[in-house]
Amino acid sequence: MSGLAYFPGCSLKDDAKRYEDAALFVMERLGAPLEELPKWTCCGTVYSLADDDLMHHVASVRNLVRTQETGADELVTLCAMCFNTLSRVAERVGADEEERTKINAFMDREPDYEGGIRVRHLLQVLRDTVGWESLSAATVRPLDGVNVAAYYGCTLVRPKEIGIDDSERPIVMADVVEAVGATPVAFPFEAECCGTYQIVDEPHLALEQSSRILRSALRAGADVVATACPLCQHNLERAAETLGADAEGIHVVYFTELLAAALGADEARLTPVVRALVAQAATAEGGA
Amino acid sequence: MADEKLTRIYIMGKAYDVPVGVTIMDAMEYAGYRFIRGAGCRSGFCGACGTVYRKAGEYRLEFVLACQEMVEEGMHLTQLPFTPAPRADYALDDLDPSENVLLQHYPEIARCVSCNTCTKACPQEIEVMDYVQAALRGDVARVAELSFDCIACGLCAMRCPADIKHYHVAQMARRLHSVAGSPTPEHLGARMNELDAGAFDDELDGLASMTLDELKAKYAQRVIEKAQEPATEEVAT
């Protein structure tokens, strides 16, 4: 495998296709292409907190085995939920030989998981492997004057053992958008929960929570909220629809969409929202 | 037959000595079973003779087709000729391919925990779990491709802890794929036109008007095509 071993997850092939498309473009541009695992299953979706519920970690472990088979020792993810589940299982099963033995025994005639695969989110790769300088150098369409509220939600930063940054005051995504010319705006709801799966059974709970996040970003002067999770994205978009005129002027996009625009993605491949932000940046640059 | 070599197997718990080197199906018939269900093509294609066995001293249950697997000493076996698994009701033309129609019609696929038990139960060595996972994310083409060799024996569905009806999901995917994802073969179109033009109507009417005896006589006199000689390679001179 020449690129970085990459685990998409189910949403990235469906609702969140544009999150993935933009990420693939960006990493290709940065010379560190993402290479999708030849075979993968659901990440496991939710990390099981029960001590003895090893069965529900099998899905994650099997993806770690698929990673092992490519010869890679790291697995890159985009979806915050997949990141959370996979990295917690990798930590737990990697550190506990007895649990690993049990899971391997259950998988029986399949290859064993040997441990040692590290799961990383793309934001970590950009920070620790690519670096801000390379990201800035690759920027051909800087997002000058675009105010971005970087929204992390829960699963990227908690629990802190696997968090990609400080679990209360993360800065990595703000640094990413700053590297491509945008202006990060601080807002206090950056690591609050979006309401997650409550959107299915108790939508008003999730919408209330997500609306609070949007209003906070608006008050901080954001033009756009950047997300790293298909579920957060969905809930915030729904909240923006619900707020109607009250949320006017604020948009919700995946952080990779902003990067793809800055790194020169074909305008036709950008959503109307991102195209408008690019136009706004061009005006700001012209006026400066 | 007196000096025939025999081996001991257990059919539904009862011991039988059966000839070495025969299939499970032949061995069961040798032991006196007569198949009314659970036998079809006897060639590994129809999926009617799904069978499970354990061998003495083995903890694993094995999954095979009775017509394909040879008996082995110490097999404890039974047939599972039918899987109760109702199929979803749908009309292909009415489906919206932009939606994940597999998930809509078989929502239980979302219960898959990737245990891979289905794959291990497949006598066709299909990567069943992988196609269920592809179905979950709406990748119809991949489901169709991975499940192509499915003979619908139903052992996967019998074994699944999440109660998924894998082979019905796969069949739906192949149907969707055949409509939207693969080209219509030319000869099929030509034959459909012939049918529409009534090319075979007289012949069918003729058969339909025959008595049972006339039909039997016609069947007995049918011409069976000879197998073609294998093509010989042309040698350049």
Interface residues (C-beta under 8 A of the other chain):
Chain A: C10 K13 D14 K39 W40 T41 C42 G44 M55 H56 V58 A59 R62 F106 M107 D108 R109 E110
Chain B: R60 N100 C112 V113 S114 C115 N116 K120 E127 M129 D130 Q133 L136 R137 G138 D139
